[in-house]
């Protein structure tokens, strides 16, 4: 059993932050939102008082994630849209 070094953990954390920022930027651009990715919290809800997405926005994001990461989000995967972190967790669990 190998033990992760500090550098391994740091690299993983940096990669996660980069992926979160990339997805936030993609969502903002795709939906034409008036926001900056760096200001949007990774735990901010995507619906309601968060990014205020609606059902049409959800479809846009499903297509975007499928095209970018080859990950399919089905109707039963509503938990993926809880926040940016939830969406990235969902993607990382299913990436090839």
N, C-alpha and C positions, 0 to 999 in steps of 0.2 A: 504494500500500500504506500503510495507516494504522498508526501506532504507538500502542499502548496507553499511556495516561498512568498515573502512579502511582495516581491516584484511581480509574481504571477497574479496575486490578488489585486495589486495596483493596476496591472495591465487589463485584467478583466473588468475592473470598475471603470477605467477610462473608456474601454470599448462599449460598455453599457451606456455611459453618459453620451458618447458619440451617437449611438443608435437612437437613444431617446431624442436627442436634439435633431437628428435627421428626420425622424418620424414626425416630430412636432413641426418642423419646417415644411415637410411634404403636406401635412394636413392643412397648415395655414395657407400655403400656396394653392393647393388643389381647391380649397373651399373659398378662397379669396377673403380670408379673415383679416381684420385690421388688428393684428397682434404681432409681437416679435417672439420667436421661438425661445429665446433666452429668458423671457419674462414669464412664460407659461410654466407652471409647476408640473413636475412629473406626476404628482398625485392629484392634480386638479381634475374634477369630473369632466367628461367630454360632453355630457348633456346637462340640461338645467342651467344652473348658475355658473357652470364651468365654461367650456367653449361654446355652449349653446347650440350644439349640433341637433339636427332633426333627422327624421327617418331617411330623407333623400341624401343627406350628408353621410349617413351610415353606409348607404349603397356606394357612394363615391369612395369611401375609405376601404370598403371590402374589395372593390376593384383595384384600388391603388396597392393594397397589401398583397393581393394575389399577383399582380404584375411585378411588383418590386421584389417580393420574397418567395414567390411561388407557394404561398400559404393560403388555404381556403378557409374563410370564416363562414360558418353556416348560421342558419336562423337560431339554432340552439346554443350558439356561442356568445350570447349576450354579455356574459361576464367580461369578455375581451374589451368591451367598450367602457369599462368603469373608470379608467384613467390612462394616461400615457404608459405608466408602469404596467398596468394590467395588459395593455395591448402588446407591449414589448415582451412581457412574460409569455403571452399566448404565442407570439411569433417564434420566440426562441425555443419553446417547447415543441414546435412543429417543423422547424427548419430542417431541411435535408442536409 
